[in-house]
Amino acid sequence: MGQKERLSEVEKGKILAFKETGLTNHAIAKKIDRSSSVVDNFLKKNDKYVLYKGSGTVSKLTARSRWKICRLTIGSSDDGG
């Protein structure tokens, strides 16, 4: 499941307007086609709201180390002839 883009200014405005009318966060999320957690986070943080993109797992191997490992594994499977 991919990550959607950040909330647009229009979406932020809709969230605030819907909240003022008394809608629940879940109902707002359905109306703007976003998850409840996005709406919750925006309403909690409002002006500081940012969707952070996860950096993923950082590799402990350098490209050179990966290359060496590949070379060693390919070289060890040779029959020598």
Summary of the structure (lengths in Angstrom):
residues: 81
radius of gyration: 23.7
end to end distance: 48.1
largest distance: 78.9
contacts: 144
relative contact order: 0.12
helix: 58%
strand: 0%
